[in-house]
Amino acid sequence: MSTFRGARASYADGGIFDDNLACSACEKRFGPADEYGVKFRRAALSWGMPFDIRHETLAFPTFDANAGLLHSFAMNVLFRASLSDRPEHRRTDCKVIEAEARYALERGISTIHAGRQVAVIVTRGDLGGMVSAPHLKGGEHPLHLIQLPHLTFLVAASDRGLDPNWSGLTLQLGEQVTFWRRRRPESFELGHAKEMFNLLGDRVDRMFRAVRNGRKKV
C-alpha cells in the first residue's frame, strides 16, 4: 500500500527490490549486520538467546546480544532507504545518517561509535508483522521509525537524541541489549497505516476476501 501520488494497493508476491542500489561488493559490507538482525529477531521472539530480567518484568528482557551489530543494522536500513529511488522511500533523506553509515561501512566498524541513540522494540502479536518504509516522526525528539516484521527500531533524528523515556533502552557499545517486548504497537506507530486505510476505503478488505475465496484479482 502506498500514498505516493495517490493511495493505491496491490498484491506483492515477492519482496520489493531496488536492483540499482548497491553492487554485490558493497552488499557484502551490509552482510554481517543484516545477518545478525535476522538472528536477533528470531531469538527475541522465541527466547532463543541467553537473557536475564533486570527490570522485574518480561516486557523488558536483557539479551546477551551484540549492540554494535544491531545499531549498524538499523542505520544501514536507513542508509539504503535514503539512497533508494523507489517511491516508497521518498520520505527518507538524511545526509547525516548517510555519512555516519558510509564512514562505518568503509572502516568495518559499528555505527554505534558515532553516538546516535537507537532503541529496539519486539512486537509479538499479529500487528507486529506490519511493515512500512522508514519514515520520520516529528516532535521535541524527532526520530526515524523503522518497522520490520515484529522488529522495530527508533533512531534519533537529531542531536537531542531519543525521548528520555527511552534512556534505559538505548543500545550501548559493549553492553547487553535491553528492549521492549510487547503484544501490540502503540498508536503513534500506526499513523501511516491508518492514513492509507482511510484513503483506500474498503479496497484492502476486498483484496483479503478475494485471497480467502481463492481469487486474486478484485
Buried (B, 14 or more C-beta within 10 A) or exposed (E): BBBEEEBEBEEEEEEEEBEEBBEEEEEEBBEBBBEBBEBBBEBBBEEEBEBEEEEEEEEBBBBEBBBBBBBBBBBBBBBBBBBBEBEBBBBBEBEEBBEBBBEBBEEEEBBBBBEBBBBBBBBBEEBBEBEBBBBBBEEEBBBBBBBBEBBBBBBBBEEBBBBEEBEEBBBBEEEBBBBBBBEEBEEEBBEBBEEBBEBBEEBEEEBEEBEEEEEEEB
